[in-house]
Amino acid sequence: MSTTSDMVSWPVMLYVYDLSNGMAASLSQQLTGRYFPAIYHTSIVVHSREIFFGQGIDIARPGQTHHGAPLETHLLGETSVDEHTLMELVDSMKERYSAQAYHLLNFNCNNFSDELAEILTGRGIPSHITSLPSDFLSTPFGQMMAPQIDSMFRGPAQRSSFPPSPANPTSNSAPPLAQQLLQNVANQATSDQAAPTSALTHVGSAEGLREVQGVDDAGRLVRTNECAVLYFTSDTCPPCALVKPVIARAAEQYSAASSDPRQISFGLVNASRASGSSVFQTYGVSVTPTTLFFLNGNRRAEVKGADVSEVQSQTDLLAFEVWQAHPHTQIRNLAPLPVPGSPIQFSTKPKLDALLTKLDSFVSARLLEELASDEKTTLSAARKSVREQVAAWLSKVESKPALPPGLLEGWSDAHTTLLALLQPAQIFPLLDLLRLALLDAQFLSSLSRPASRPHADQLLVRTFERVSSFTQEDIASPSVRATMLTSLRLLCNTLAALGDEPALASMLLDNPACTSLTALLSAGLLYETSSPNSDASKEADPVAGMRADQGIALSASSAAFNLFLILSRTNARAGWLRRDEKPIPHRFILHSGQNGAVEKEQTVARECVLDGEWEGEMLTALLHAVVKACETCEAEKEGNSSTLTAWADVLHRQISALLLLLHKSQHCVESLDPLAQVLEAKGTIRRVESLAKGSIGRANVDKEEKKRWESVRVGCEKLGLIL
C-alpha cells in the first residue's frame, strides 16, 4: 500500500497464464502457419485477491488457482478503490460475466481483466493478449475451427465439450491432436476449481508424481497404496504432453503433501527409459499415453489415448470410491464462515519494572518460608537470571536486537525453577514475560528450531502442565485469578504462532502437551466466580450464585478460536469423510513466510488425541461458556454499554470457535450432532441470536457496538444451519 498526501492507493497486478501448458508454442506454427507463444488466461490481483472470469467470476488467493503459477506478472498501476468498494464492484459485474456468457473467443477472461483494469487503473491490459482471438481467427486453421469453438459455447448449459463428431469426417475436420488441444484449453478456461482462500499451502511443482523404477517398484506402488495410478508415456509421444499436466495436477492435489486427505499415489512409466519397457509388458500396455487406475491393488479402470477429461474423471472416481463429501459442505448458504481469518493475540505490553517488582516480591516471600537451602539458592539465581537476561532483552525488543547468546538456555532453566518453587498465585509475572516474548518473530523462530526443542518444552509444555494441574480449590481462589488469566493469554499467543511455526505445532498438538493444553482451555471456558451480593442465592442454589468472568472468558474464548482455526486447516477438516468411517489423523500442512507468503512448505504429521471424545468435551465446555456469557449479558443489558460491548466480543469468539469446531468435523454424524441435541445447542444459539438482535435494536447502541453484535447474530444464523 502506498500513500500520498491526499489519498491511499493499492497496486494492481495482472497475472498471465498459458491455458495450453506450452502446447501452443510447440504446435501453433505447425497447425496455423503462425507462431503463438501461449493461449492466454489472465486475472487481476488487488487487495491480496486474484479475481478472474471462467465459470462466472471467481476469487482466490493470488497464485492459488487451478491454473498454477503464472507465466508472467505485470504491474498495471495503482488504484484508490478500497477492498469493500472493490467487492461491491465485482458483485455488480457478476450478472454480465456469468458462466453462461463465457465464450472462448468473444467474451472471455481477458475481456473481464481488461474491463476491470480499466476501471481500477484507467488503462487496460496489454493489447497482444486482447487481440489473440482475432489473430487466431485470421489464420486458415482458425477459420476452420471457429464453428466448432462457437458450438462449444452455445446454448444454456454452455458446456466445454465437443459436439458429436460427424459420421464421415471430411478433409476440413480438425486433426485429432488439435481437437484434443482445444478441449484441454476449454476445460482449463472454464474450470471452477479455484483453490480455497483458506488453504495453508500452495503446491507449485508436481509433488506426488514420481518415475517408476522397474516392475518391482510399480508393484510396490500398486500394492502398498489404497489408491494408485500408473501413467504410461514416452519422450516421443506428442499427445502425452496433453495428459501429463493433468496427471501432474492430480498428483499434487492428492499427494501426501497437500491439504487434501484423499491420497492417491501416482507413478510415471516412461517407455524411453530402460526401466520402463518391462513395466509396459507386465501391465499389458502397448500404446502411449495410457493411464491405469488401481484400488487396493485391483485394476479399476484404463484410459488409452489423450482423453484428458476421462483421465480426470477416472481419477476423481477413484477417490470417490473411498471418500465422500462432508455433509456440511452440502448446506446452502453456510460457506463462507463468518469468522476472523487470522488468529487473535494479546499484545498489550505492561510496564516491565512493575512486573519485575511483583515477581521480586513473590520470590522474597518464598525465601522467607521453609525451603531447603539449595532451593533458596536456586530460586535467587533464577530471579537474577530473569532480571539480567530476560527483562534486559524484553526492554529493547521493539528495536529488534539480536537474541543474546544463551538467552533461551538461561531463560528456560530459570523459568523451570520459578515455576516449580513459586505458589500458583505467584507465577503470573513469569508467564506474562513469556507471553510478551511470543509476540517477537525472532524469538519464535529461535524457539522453534529442532535444537531448541528442550527449551520450548521447558518454557511452554511445562507451563501448561503446571497450570492444568491446579486443583479446583486453586482455580476457585480469587488470588489465583491473575495466574489463570495470564496463562490463557499465553496459551492464546502460543496457538496464534502455530500457523507459522510447524515445530511448535508438532510439539503442542501431540501428547502429552496437548492433554495439558486442552485441560487448561477447558478450565478457562468453565471458569466462574461468585456474583456480588450473592450469599442469599448461594444458600438456596450454589450454582445460581456463580457468574462468568469477562476477562477470563475473553481469553479462553480467544484461545479456543485460535485452536480450532488451526485445526480447520488440517487434512482431517478438508471437507471429506471416509466411506468406511475410519478416522482421519490430523496432519498439519503449515507454511512459513512473512504475511502468509509460502517460502518453504513443511508437513508435520501427528496422530493427536483430538478424537470424537475430545471434540465432545470441547463442545460441552464451549456451550457452557456461551450460556454463562448470555446470562451475564441478559442480566446487564440495561447497564454499562462498554460492558455489553466487551461481552459481544466474548460471544463472537465463542460462536466462531463453535462454527470451526462443528464445520467439517469428521465426528459430526456419530457423536457431535447427537451431543448437540442432548445439550440443546440449537436453543442456546437461538437465545444468543435473540440477545444480539435486541442489542442491535437498543436506542443507545453506538455504531461499533452494533457492528460487534451483528457479527454475533450472523454467526448464530450460520450455526443454526449446522444444528
Secondary structure as UniProt FT lines:
FT   STRAND          2..3
FT   STRAND          8..18
FT   TURN            19..22
FT   HELIX           23..32
FT   STRAND          40..46
FT   TURN            47..48
FT   STRAND          49..53
FT   STRAND          57..60
FT   TURN            62..63
FT   TURN            66..67
FT   STRAND          72..79
FT   HELIX           83..93
FT   TURN            94..96
FT   HELIX           99..101
FT   TURN            104..106
FT   HELIX           109..121
FT   HELIX           127..130
FT   HELIX           132..137
FT   HELIX           140..152
FT   TURN            171..172
FT   HELIX           176..190
FT   TURN            197..198
FT   TURN            207..208
FT   STRAND          209..211
FT   HELIX           215..224
FT   STRAND          227..233
FT   TURN            235..236
FT   TURN            238..239
FT   HELIX           240..253
FT   TURN            256..257
FT   STRAND          265..270
FT   TURN            271..272
FT   HELIX           274..282
FT   TURN            283..284
FT   STRAND          290..295
FT   TURN            296..297
FT   STRAND          298..304
FT   HELIX           308..322
FT   STRAND          323..325
FT   HELIX           327..330
FT   TURN            332..333
FT   HELIX           352..367
FT   HELIX           373..385
FT   HELIX           386..391
FT   HELIX           392..394
FT   TURN            395..396
FT   HELIX           397..399
FT   TURN            405..406
FT   HELIX           407..421
FT   HELIX           424..426
FT   HELIX           428..437
FT   TURN            438..439
FT   HELIX           441..447
FT   HELIX           450..452
FT   HELIX           453..456
FT   HELIX           457..461
FT   HELIX           462..468
FT   HELIX           472..476
FT   HELIX           478..480
FT   HELIX           481..497
FT   TURN            498..500
FT   HELIX           502..508
FT   TURN            511..512
FT   HELIX           513..525
FT   STRAND          529..530
FT   TURN            532..533
FT   HELIX           535..540
FT   HELIX           542..545
FT   STRAND          546..547
FT   HELIX           550..567
FT   TURN            568..569
FT   HELIX           571..573
FT   STRAND          576..578
FT   TURN            579..580
FT   STRAND          587..592
FT   HELIX           594..596
FT   STRAND          600..605
FT   HELIX           612..636
FT   TURN            637..638
FT   HELIX           641..662
FT   TURN            663..664
FT   TURN            666..667
FT   HELIX           668..672
FT   HELIX           673..678
FT   TURN            679..680
FT   HELIX           681..696
FT   TURN            699..700
FT   HELIX           703..722
//
